[in-house]
Amino acid sequence: MKPLVALLLVAPFAAAFPSFYVHDQQYRYGPKDDHCKQKQMCSSEKHLDATGHSYSLNFIEVGDDGKLFDTTQLDAARAQLRAARASGPTIS
């Protein structure tokens, strides 16, 4: 069987079952978790852009069932937004 034909036969099944190709699991962890420390897979990150301005990213992961993997991710993102609003146009 040619590879293209095999791909066309398998593609509908892969689309119907996302867990077939992406494992439904948490990938980002809090700052005290070993995954964050050792693998650099933290639920929040701080960066500097090319002009030296700082910004942060907060990840909120949701499973295939629509439930949060870790509710502290949402709490941390909300806290970051509150801090940004309180400090004005710049965030430290």
N, C-alpha and C positions, 0 to 999 in steps of 0.2 A: 504494500500500500504506500502510495506517495505521501510524503510528510504534509503537504497542503491538504490532501483529502482527509488525513487523520485529524488534523487541526480543525477542519470544518465539522467533523463528526463529534469532536469532544467539546468544542466551544459552547454549544447551547447548555451542556451540563455544567460547565464551569461558571457560566453566567447565572444559572439557576441556584447554585450553591456557593456563595462567596467564601464560606469556610473551607472550600475545596482548595483554594489557593492562598488565603490569608487566615492565619490562625487567630481566632477571637481571644485576645489576651491583652492584658495591660502591658504597655511598653515604657511608660514614663512613671517615675517614682519620686517621692518626697526627698528633701535634702538629707534626711537622716538615714535613708534606706541604702543598703549596700549597692543596689543596682545604680543608684544615682552617683554614688561615690566612685565605684570601680569602673562602671561601663559608660559613665557620662550620659545617662538616660534620665535626666532630671525633669520633673514636671514644670519647672520654670527655669528660664535662662536669662542672663543679662548680657548685653552686647554693646559695643560701640560702633557707630556707623563711620563712614569715611571722613566725615567732618568732625568727629570726636563727640557727637551727641550720644548719650546712652539711651537704650531702649530695652524693654524686656518682653519676653514671650511666656505665656502661660498656656500649657496644654491641658485640655479637658477631654479625657478619653471616654467614649461611650461604646458599650458592647453591641453586638448584633440584636440583642433583645431590647435595646433602648435604655438600659440602665447604666448609670455611671460605674466605672470600675472602682473609683476612689473618690468619695465626696470631698475629700480635702483638696483635690485639684480645683474644684469649683470654688471652694472657700478661699483658696489662695488667689485665684483670679479676681474674685470680687474684692478682696482686700487690696490687691494691686490697683484696681480701678478706683477704689475709695481714696487711696493714697495719692493717685494721680490727680483726682479732682480737688483734693484738699491742698495740694502743693501748687496749683496753678498750671500754667502752660508747660512747665518743664518737670520732668520726673528724674529723680536721682537714683 
